[in-house]
Amino acid sequence: MSGFDQLHPSLQHHVVNTLGWPALRPLQDAAVEPLVAGEHGMLLAPTAGGKTEAASFPILSRMATEEWTPLSVLYLAPLRALLNNLLPRLELYTSFVGRTAKLWHGDTSQSERARIISDPPDVLLTTPESLEAMLISRRVNQDWLFPNLRTVIIDEVHAFAAADRGWHLVSVLERLTRVAGRDLQRVGLSATVGNPGELLEWFCGSSTGPRRILNPPAEALTEPEVELDFVGTLENAATVIDRLHRGEKRLVFVDSRRRVEELGTALNDKGRPRSSRTARSDGRSGTARAGVRRGPGLRDRFDQHARARHRCGRPRPGDSDRRAIDGGVVPPADRPDRQTCGIEPKLPVPDNVG
């Protein structure tokens, strides 16, 4: 029986009809059996290898089949930006089985946090630091929020293992196990590393449950179809983007900040009636250029990005990277950035991260 056949029928339907996938990838198919059985897992694949789906589909199948109640799954990641990017996908995947996903990190508003506490989602995306804050906050009732917790998914686990945050992560997982009153299933997602067994044992901590490393051979990739068009000038590039990709998201690489501004201006001009354009001087470069009223869209994001990069690159008046201590000045390189307790714990630093 294939892994796809072991998924919940609702997930099977949506994988085929909503996502339009003809089949699961090798890692996604191989992960279903052990994760549905409740085993700990270490899932290895290159970037964009389908690790998120490989972990979430079996867990959502368990959730639907065993009728888990909220909050039952935590999805941990090292970066807020990564969580922000994952949220729409996990909201879609959880909806396949009639469940919900929410986000909690440092940028989450107090009102949204209050809603999560009063009505917990089935899957909560967060960072270890935000999870720590929940465990010690007087506003969060641990006995209300975490008693139904079953599984913790840890994305980019090799990034945690290579830093001090890794020990904090393991500590938080052990505390969650005590709060939930059960052995939590732990699933780690990682790029290809040289010591996956050591990483798996490390983040499983005190758990004695069965565990498995999942690293099937990668599927053969077809060569992408690439077309190169000679545009000659930035004006022509703006014309191509405007005519072929209007209203779409596109990532454009430009080789200098000045040319970013020029391309952003050209795109702005193509998106506005000529009567709305005004000539003004750019105070940063001293050159006259076309300006337009701001509005949403791809062209304005080009312009805003260029301005933000320019502002970040210019030091503000009065900024100084020197500090006076006891009447003397200590250069930045000689400053102690943090204190240590004299103990250097040995971390299972991943080898040959790919």
Sequence and secondary structure as in RCSB ss.txt:
>XXXX:A:sequence
MSGFDQLHPSLQHHVVNTLGWPALRPLQDAAVEPLVAGEHGMLLAPTAGGKTEAASFPILSRMATEEWTPLSVLY
LAPLRALLNNLLPRLELYTSFVGRTAKLWHGDTSQSERARIISDPPDVLLTTPESLEAMLISRRVNQDWLFPNLR
TVIIDEVHAFAAADRGWHLVSVLERLTRVAGRDLQRVGLSATVGNPGELLEWFCGSSTGPRRILNPPAEALTEPE
VELDFVGTLENAATVIDRLHRGEKRLVFVDSRRRVEELGTALNDKGRPRSSRTARSDGRSGTARAGVRRGPGLRD
RFDQHARARHRCGRPRPGDSDRRAIDGGVVPPADRPDRQTCGIEPKLPVPDNVG
>XXXX:A:secstr
  TGGGS HHHHHHHHHTS  SS  HHHHHHHHHHHTT EEEEE  TTSSHHHHHHHHHHHHHHHHT  SS EEE
E S HHHHHHHHHHHHHHHHTTT  EEEESTTS HHHHHHHHHS  SEEEE HHHHHHHHH TTS HHHHSTT  
EEEETTHHHHHTSTHHHHHHHHHHHHHHHHTS  EEEEEES  S HHHHHHHHHTT  S EEEE           
       SHHHHHHHHHHHSTTS      SSHHHHHHHHHHHHHHTS GGG EEEE TTT  EEEE    SSHHH
HHHHHHHHHHHHHS  TT    EEETTEEE GGGS  S   S        SS  
